[in-house]
Amino acid sequence: MLVSEGLPTDEMAPKLVIGAATVHTHVYRPRHKLNVRDRAQLVSFAHSCGLL
């Protein structure tokens, strides 16, 4: 999970071979659905669920 590595959107996009706006969307959607404030809380949630 690139978000857990602390990479900004602009660095994730080339690794995933997609645009930065698409990365932003793919990070925003689970944050919104899980009602978490930021990327750090998203990573914490993933860790507590055993996804990391």
C-alpha positions as CSV (number, residue, x, y, z in Angstrom):
1,M,0.0,0.0,0.0
2,L,1.8,3.1,-1.2
3,V,-0.2,5.4,1.1
4,S,1.4,3.6,4.1
5,E,4.9,4.4,2.7
6,G,4.0,8.1,3.0
7,L,4.4,8.8,-0.7
8,P,2.6,11.9,-2.0
9,T,0.2,11.6,-4.9
10,D,2.7,12.8,-7.4
11,E,5.1,10.0,-6.6
12,M,2.4,7.3,-6.5
13,A,1.1,8.1,-9.9
14,P,4.1,7.0,-12.0
15,K,4.5,3.8,-9.9
16,L,0.9,2.9,-10.7
17,V,1.0,4.2,-14.3
18,I,-2.0,6.4,-13.7
19,G,-2.6,10.1,-13.4
20,A,-2.2,12.0,-10.2
21,A,-5.9,12.9,-10.2
22,T,-6.8,9.2,-10.4
23,V,-4.6,8.5,-7.4
24,H,-6.2,11.3,-5.5
25,T,-9.7,9.8,-6.3
26,H,-8.6,6.3,-5.2
27,V,-7.2,7.6,-1.9
28,Y,-10.2,9.9,-1.3
29,R,-13.0,7.3,-1.8
30,P,-12.0,4.9,1.0
31,R,-11.2,7.8,3.3
32,H,-14.7,9.2,2.7
33,K,-16.5,5.8,3.0
34,L,-14.6,4.9,6.1
35,N,-15.1,8.3,7.6
36,V,-11.4,8.9,8.4
37,R,-9.8,12.3,8.5
38,D,-6.6,11.9,6.6
39,R,-4.1,9.4,5.1
40,A,-2.5,8.6,8.5
41,Q,-5.8,7.6,9.9
42,L,-6.5,5.5,6.8
43,V,-3.2,3.7,7.3
44,S,-4.0,3.1,10.9
45,F,-7.4,1.7,10.0
46,A,-5.8,-0.7,7.5
47,H,-3.2,-1.8,10.0
48,S,-5.9,-2.4,12.7
49,C,-7.9,-4.6,10.3
50,G,-4.8,-6.6,9.4
51,L,-4.5,-5.3,5.8
52,L,-0.8,-4.2,6.4
